[in-house]
Amino acid sequence: MIPQRIVGALLSVATALTLAACDAKTPDYKSIWSTTPTTTPVDKASLIPFPDYLNKLGVQSKQVV
């Protein structure tokens, strides 16, 4: 059987290592900013109204308003 002092020491070391690994770092938001647009143009001809899309998928609904 392992002595309680050794178990306590191991738990203390494990806790210290866990807390040391959780350093609060400030996120670098500037690295995700972009000066060029990343969206692609949408082909408006391929768009269909949302109710028609749902009907095409087989969703049965009734208009409330």
Kinemage of the C-alpha trace (Angstrom):
@kinemage 1
@onewidth
@group {chain A} dominant
@subgroup {mainchain}
@vectorlist {calphas} color= white
{ca met a 1} P 0.000 0.000 0.000
{ca ile a 2} L 1.238 3.506 -0.828
{ca pro a 3} L 1.796 5.815 2.178
{ca gln a 4} L -0.594 8.757 2.531
{ca arg a 5} L 2.259 11.292 2.354
{ca ile a 6} L 3.286 10.047 -1.082
{ca val a 7} L -0.314 10.091 -2.314
{ca gly a 8} L -0.721 13.626 -0.971
{ca ala a 9} L 2.501 14.750 -2.616
{ca leu a 10} L 1.483 13.224 -5.946
{ca leu a 11} L -1.908 14.923 -5.770
{ca ser a 12} L -0.238 18.251 -4.991
{ca val a 13} L 2.126 17.885 -7.941
{ca ala a 14} L -0.731 16.881 -10.256
{ca thr a 15} L -2.788 19.886 -9.129
{ca ala a 16} L 0.149 22.259 -9.605
{ca leu a 17} L 0.826 20.933 -13.109
{ca thr a 18} L -2.840 21.199 -14.029
{ca leu a 19} L -3.077 24.797 -12.851
{ca ala a 20} L 0.183 25.737 -14.556
{ca ala a 21} L -1.129 24.381 -17.854
{ca cys a 22} L -4.258 26.547 -17.633
{ca asp a 23} L -2.531 29.884 -18.137
{ca ala a 24} L -5.038 32.552 -19.158
{ca lys a 25} L -3.739 33.962 -22.428
{ca thr a 26} L -5.351 36.900 -24.179
{ca pro a 27} L -6.667 35.813 -27.589
{ca asp a 28} L -5.160 37.504 -30.624
{ca tyr a 29} L -8.248 38.768 -32.414
{ca lys a 30} L -6.226 40.733 -34.961
{ca ser a 31} L -4.957 37.508 -36.477
{ca ile a 32} L -8.482 36.552 -37.574
{ca trp a 33} L -9.384 39.953 -39.009
{ca ser a 34} L -9.241 40.164 -42.748
{ca thr a 35} L -9.076 43.164 -45.047
{ca thr a 36} L -10.368 41.230 -48.038
{ca pro a 37} L -13.884 39.815 -48.235
{ca thr a 38} L -14.026 36.052 -47.898
{ca thr a 39} L -17.579 35.547 -49.129
{ca thr a 40} L -18.330 34.345 -52.616
{ca pro a 41} L -21.105 35.880 -54.693
{ca val a 42} L -24.458 34.082 -54.500
{ca asp a 43} L -26.241 32.964 -57.642
{ca lys a 44} L -29.670 34.541 -57.096
{ca ala a 45} L -31.242 32.392 -59.819
{ca ser a 46} L -30.719 29.238 -57.768
{ca leu a 47} L -32.467 30.624 -54.661
{ca ile a 48} L -35.966 29.361 -53.846
{ca pro a 49} L -38.415 30.609 -51.197
{ca phe a 50} L -38.025 28.907 -47.818
{ca pro a 51} L -41.561 27.405 -47.753
{ca asp a 52} L -40.925 25.842 -51.175
{ca tyr a 53} L -37.646 24.408 -49.890
{ca leu a 54} L -39.407 22.840 -46.894
{ca asn a 55} L -42.146 21.384 -49.113
{ca lys a 56} L -39.473 19.934 -51.382
{ca leu a 57} L -37.984 18.176 -48.326
{ca gly a 58} L -41.387 16.789 -47.367
{ca val a 59} L -42.026 19.028 -44.360
{ca gln a 60} L -45.772 19.461 -43.934
{ca ser a 61} L -46.852 22.750 -42.378
{ca lys a 62} L -49.664 25.258 -42.256
{ca gln a 63} L -49.214 29.002 -42.482
{ca val a 64} L -49.996 30.661 -39.143
{ca val a 65} L -50.116 34.339 -40.054
